[in-house]
Amino acid sequence: MTKDLYEIGEIPPLGEVPARMHAQLVRPDRFGEPVEAIRDEVIDVPELGPTDALVLVMAAGVNFNNVWAARGVPVDVTKTQARWGEPTDFHIVGSDASGIVYALGSDVTGVAVGDHVVLHAGQWDPADAWVVDGNDPGLAPTFRVWGYDTCWGSMAQFTKVQAHQCLPKAEGLSWDEAAAPTLTGATAYRMLHGWPPHTVEPGDVVLVWGGAGGLGSLAIQLVALAGGRPVAVVSSEEKAEHCRRLGAVGTVNRKDFTHWGVPPAWDSPDWTTWLAGAKGFGKAIWEAVGEKVSPRIVFEHPGQDTIPTSNFVCDRGGMIVICAGTTGYDTVIDVRYLWYLQKRYQGSHLFNDEQAAAFNDLVREGKIRATLGHTYPYEETGLAHQLMADGALPEGNVAVLVGAPPGETGAD
Ligand SMILES: NC(=O)c1ccc[n+]([C@@H]2O[C@H](COP(=O)([O-])OP(=O)(O)OC[C@H]3O[C@@H](n4cnc5c(N)ncnc54)[C@H](OP(=O)(O)O)[C@@H]3O)[C@@H](O)[C@H]2O)c1
């Protein structure tokens, strides 16, 4: 007889789906810091639509978007969910997972019950006219981030995804190693390879902010793999070492500088002090490279604290590609450096199927190292996100075990 509910770590027989499940979720009436806002509750397992897949989650990746979801800032995610006809009183956090396919919608092909998969986080309406016309789904009006813009995230015993999100899991990686890198890695892939002509070319210097973080650890490897020269920005010697091990040609410690944030007005006396800081930072990049070459691509995500400096140090004709504003959204840039040196700003958000698959293939081929820094038990999901919010996580990506025991590879 099918059990109504399994405990965390218990694996139901393949294809057997209980009525209820454990899930780490947030609710609008407790938005706040992750350690309080993200809590385990028992809820109904979601029903599938014709193009959906239900995946038993073995491990889930920790990403910063769950911190935003917990806080209800900059948006209340339950309101976004309403647009897709999903529940509005709760939101299961999590946009990265590894697991086993347990059930499929009636129209799904190419994925089978029992497949060991990782899940990418890009969702869109398959009937979206933009997508149907063969355009990049990443730019579709119905594009959304699974587990952030949608309800049924990965920090639960089961997750509901669109079947095209399922990618083959790299054999030999443990469930937690496999769960962690897809969102940040595929995002970095689009940032570095998705915006021609500013794709990484051999010899290019690429400045990677937060080199030891989730995005940065994978961006460094992608740049090195393309023959570029990644320079990582870090805040400690341990993080610098981590980045060099991943392939950074050099590092810059941002703690050696103080000119961060919104700069003073260009015609105020303080401007020259700010400029001296930005010039010093640019010189530190040249020292890290070993010659006077500035970054053709600046890999941006801290936002408010760093954009004025990114704008300054980016090379003539280069690109500042940005996917977040972790330190804030307001910025001031000196447009002289933008137009005179003909630089480009490019927003970038997540990825499409091809970009996610291209990144996953690099992981499966062993060309990209999973950079799992730490794994937390399911019960500590809120804590793991609090540590991320506080900048207190170890280097690399972080995962939470849901169904899997520690270290198990999930090899067939
Ligand atoms: N739009 C998208 O598609 C997308 C996808 C993935 C992630 N994101 C967003 O990207 C951001 C970063 O994600 P992540 O997974 O890399 O987070 P993470 O693992 O927490 O890493 C962020 C890094 O930023 C650096 N940092 C912190 N404060 C900084 C400051 N004031 N100035 C410069 N650097 C600072 C830290 O490195 P140091 O302290 O060593 O400098 C840290 O390692 C988050 O806001 C996330 O939501 C967006």
The ligand as an ORCA input file, in Angstrom:
! r2SCAN-3c Opt
* xyz 0 1
  N      20.117     36.722    -12.536
  C      20.579     35.503    -12.468
  O      20.359     34.718    -13.389
  C      21.391     35.044    -11.298
  C      21.855     33.721    -11.243
  C      22.657     33.332    -10.161
  C      22.908     34.235     -9.133
  N      22.392     35.499     -9.197
  C      22.660     36.462     -8.129
  O      24.059     36.738     -8.128
  C      24.480     37.122     -6.829
  C      25.710     36.295     -6.432
  O      25.352     34.918     -6.388
  P      26.379     33.825     -5.835
  O      25.681     32.525     -5.887
  O      27.696     33.969     -6.503
  O      26.494     34.313     -4.316
  P      27.653     33.970     -3.248
  O      28.101     32.551     -3.391
  O      27.155     34.475     -1.949
  O      28.885     34.860     -3.745
  C      28.822     36.252     -3.813
  C      30.229     36.798     -3.716
  O      30.148     38.228     -3.783
  C      31.244     38.759     -3.091
  N      30.848     39.995     -2.410
  C      30.094     40.114     -1.290
  N      29.974     41.413     -0.954
  C      30.668     42.104     -1.879
  C      30.929     43.477     -2.053
  N      30.441     44.421     -1.206
  N      31.702     43.851     -3.094
  C      32.223     42.920     -3.944
  N      32.001     41.600     -3.828
  C      31.227     41.207     -2.805
  C      31.709     37.722     -2.065
  O      33.069     37.444     -2.312
  P      34.242     38.189     -1.510
  O      33.709     38.577     -0.160
  O      35.341     37.181     -1.434
  O      34.617     39.375     -2.355
  C      30.912     36.479     -2.404
  O      31.745     35.341     -2.565
  C      23.256     36.936     -5.929
  O      22.617     38.178     -5.744
  C      22.360     35.995     -6.725
  O      20.977     36.119     -6.395
  C      21.664     35.915    -10.259
*
